[in-house]
Amino acid sequence: MSMRDELRRILTIISDFTLNDTNFSVKDTRIIAEANRSCEEVEKDLNELQSLGLIKEDINRPPNVDYRIYRITREGVNEI
């Protein structure tokens, strides 16, 4: 799959934080901080990666929090 550099960078960040473990999650705030880009740009890339099936949002997060949690998928690991 041909992927934009920005998307590959975000996927690599998630891969690094999760150590390619599909059962480990990372907060979007950590991803945004590491990407060193605007929150809006990173959120757009996260949504695109999710629509491609390379990451998925972890719905098992504490209630009343203002961040999202992501996991890399097996397809995402294979893409890296």
Secondary structure, 3 states (H helix, E strand, C coil): CCCCHHHHHHHHHHHHHHCCCCCCCEEHHHHHHHHCCCHHHHHHHHHHHHHCCCEEECCCCCCCCCCCEEEECHHHHHHC
